[in-house]
Amino acid sequence: MIRIALLPEGTVSHEAIKYLLGDTPCELLFYKHIADVFQAIDKGQADYSVIPIENTIDGSVSLHMDWLVHEVDIPMQAEWVYPSIQNLIGHRSEFLGDQDKLDLSKVVKIMSHPVALPQCKEFIQTFAPQAELESAGSTAEAVEIVKHNPGKGWTALGTKLAAAKHGLDILASKVTDHDNNFTRFVLIGHQPVKFSRTPEGQRTSILVTPPQDFPGALHQVLSAFAWRRLNLSRIESRPTKKQLGNYYFYIEVLESLQSVLLPAAFAEIEALGCHVRILGSYPSYKYVEEAIKPILKEH
Ligand SMILES: O=C(O)C(=O)C[C@]1(C(=O)O)C=C[C@@H](O)C=C1
């Protein structure tokens, strides 16, 4: 049975992998910190790790992208998106006002993952502007901390799954500012893996590092894809961390490495003096709204 490392039970990552797996049997291994999720494969504890890499509202999860690039050398084997549905969670009895109505002005603190807090900015500003905001290692860790600190007016932004696991109340449901709040996940591991879901297509992720002082570098790199009519779904520049002002480009191409066109484009980019590192060529799984309903209903 495959072993998959991920953030704690009740996180969005947990819901997301359940969605991708469908009925594929596997052993889920939960880790408190994303660093441990990344390292589980190298330590021989897991075969795959679930990594959130991008959010509709907050953009790239830079910390995770940097880990993928600088700390580990494990290819991406699958990609999929899953909605991040956050809820305000706490001990309901602490927030009751007149006639036992919920009074969110009593909220002292709101804890969550640093990517989840900005997803609910408008909700917080409207209903609990007085609340202190605090980051946690995951949405589920925030819920657990709230559980262990009753009577302080603390709340967390997290999933219904986490609220149910820790026996806490949903004070307000679906509090993300936009309904189309999705997170893009990748599954990293050393072997390709197949799921019963139908892949939407194939993607290849690369890192291109241009040589120093290369005028028009990005333009020339992009033209290698453009004239071959290769579609790009993402491009981002990140510091190489070696010298101020030095960047590499993270590029996602909507094409498999097996195609004739892609290796030719990479050869052209390398001929320019750029270094090309392949991060993975993998199936991208379609988001099917109907398929998440049973997962959300479980709790
Ligand atoms: O904390 C969680 O629930 C996670 O799965 C992590 C994570 C992230 O790192 O982006 C995933 C999706 C949510 O939008 C917020 C946090």
PDBQT file of the ligand as one rigid body, heavy atoms in Angstrom, charges set to zero:
ROOT
HETATM    1  O1  LIG A 301      -3.314  24.244   6.815  1.00  0.00    +0.000 OA
HETATM    2  C1  LIG A 301      -3.934  23.554   5.980  1.00  0.00    +0.000 C 
HETATM    3  O2  LIG A 301      -5.112  23.223   6.108  1.00  0.00    +0.000 OA
HETATM    4  C2  LIG A 301      -3.239  23.149   4.751  1.00  0.00    +0.000 C 
HETATM    5  O3  LIG A 301      -3.586  22.148   4.162  1.00  0.00    +0.000 OA
HETATM    6  C3  LIG A 301      -2.138  24.035   4.226  1.00  0.00    +0.000 C 
HETATM    7  C4  LIG A 301      -2.639  25.142   3.314  1.00  0.00    +0.000 C 
HETATM    8  C5  LIG A 301      -1.429  25.824   2.587  1.00  0.00    +0.000 C 
HETATM    9  O4  LIG A 301      -0.289  25.602   2.937  1.00  0.00    +0.000 OA
HETATM   10  O5  LIG A 301      -1.684  26.583   1.665  1.00  0.00    +0.000 OA
HETATM   11  C6  LIG A 301      -3.519  24.568   2.279  1.00  0.00    +0.000 C 
HETATM   12  C7  LIG A 301      -4.661  25.141   1.910  1.00  0.00    +0.000 C 
HETATM   13  C8  LIG A 301      -5.291  26.251   2.645  1.00  0.00    +0.000 C 
HETATM   14  O6  LIG A 301      -5.678  27.233   1.757  1.00  0.00    +0.000 OA
HETATM   15  C9  LIG A 301      -4.432  26.790   3.708  1.00  0.00    +0.000 C 
HETATM   16  C10 LIG A 301      -3.309  26.192   4.088  1.00  0.00    +0.000 C 
ENDROOT
TORSDOF 0
